[in-house]
Amino acid sequence: MFLEFDGKEKYLRHRRPGESVVDAVLREKRREERICGITGWRCIRITWADLFEPERTAARIRATLAGQLWAA
């Protein structure tokens, strides 16, 4: 498992030249899928909102580590 912090800035300000937001999101999704395919790992994405709910976020991470599905 690996954890990634996700935020709008990555898709709004840090796009490649000429790349739309949709292109950036799809590129990021393909990157994540490649990592998961190569390593067999699962990705957990967290956002700023998750940082304000540390107990819920920790429970989500623990559930993923235990192989359980997480209901949002």
Buried (B, 14 or more C-beta within 10 A) or exposed (E): EEEBEBEEEBBEEEBEEEBEEEEBBEBBEEEBEEBBEEEEEBBBEBEEEBEEEEEEBEEBBEBBEEEEEEEE
